[in-house]
Amino acid sequence: MKKIFLVSFFLSIVFFSYADIRLPKLFSDHMVLQRGKQIPVWGWANANEKITVQFNNQTKTTKAGKDGKWMLQLEKESAGGPFVLTITGKNSITINDVLVGEVWLCSGQSNMEFTVRNSINAGQEMATANYPMIHHFLVAKEVSAKPLEDIKAGEWKVCSPETVGDFTAVGFYFARELYNQLKVPIGLIHSSWGGTHSETWTSREAFENSDEFKSMIALMPNLNLDSLSAEKNKAMAKKIQTLQPDFGKAINEDVWKNINYDD
């Protein structure tokens, strides 16, 4: 009887945790939405779950598909804020300090990745960076052979002397100039990776639909990066084991710290 109760208890926990609506990590406090365009809001929930989204004076509803995915479009908004974005299903998520203005994707190599704290006159620039209408979102780096449904991590930061040091320098100086001219909120989504090639940012489907590159991609096999990484690590460990037989073994530190230890 106790076993049946415990199984039922854990199944109920799994069910209700799955039923909770979830949002991409991009949807969080201090986010900036693009003005003058329809605003997409999306996420995950229980299959066929009713979702209600409230923002400024708008209320929209939709229903999750059989796969639990849902999406709706809010109507265009003028620059302004802060607003509150509320998403309600079987649970409710509230996102505070949401602004509407200009949103820019900052991407590229090391010249975009370069931070404010490493720029010329960084101390002075950081000390005077009081721009609460400029927000920055740093996308965590992650490798995948296929597009992912969500990013690994990220957080919206309000521009201040304490936070601006980690902003993309090119993005920040651009945003500051733009704000001084337009006087509207500016959102920077920073997704760059020094030394990467443009091909690594391009989907296989995009290559296949290009007259110039479709013959090239046809010669490239579909690879499972996780399997390749595991095989590479296994081969590396084997090579180290050959060069250093004691690799991975528990050895008294007094032994290997001895200058006469033969590894």
Buried (B, 14 or more C-beta within 10 A) or exposed (E): EEEEEEEEEEEEEEEEEEBBBBBBBBBBBBBBBBBEBEBEBBBBBBEEBBBBBBBBEEEBEBEBBEEBEBEBBBEEBEBEBBBBBBBBBEEEBEBEBBBBBBBBEBBBBEEBBBBBBEBEEBEEBBEEBEBEBBBBBBBEEEEEEEEEEEBEEBEBBBBEEEBBBBBBBBBBBBBBEBBEEBEBBBBBBBBBBEEBEEEEEEEEEEBEEEEEBEEEBEEEEEEEEEEEEEEEEEEEEEEEEEEEEEBEEEEEEEEEEEEEEEE
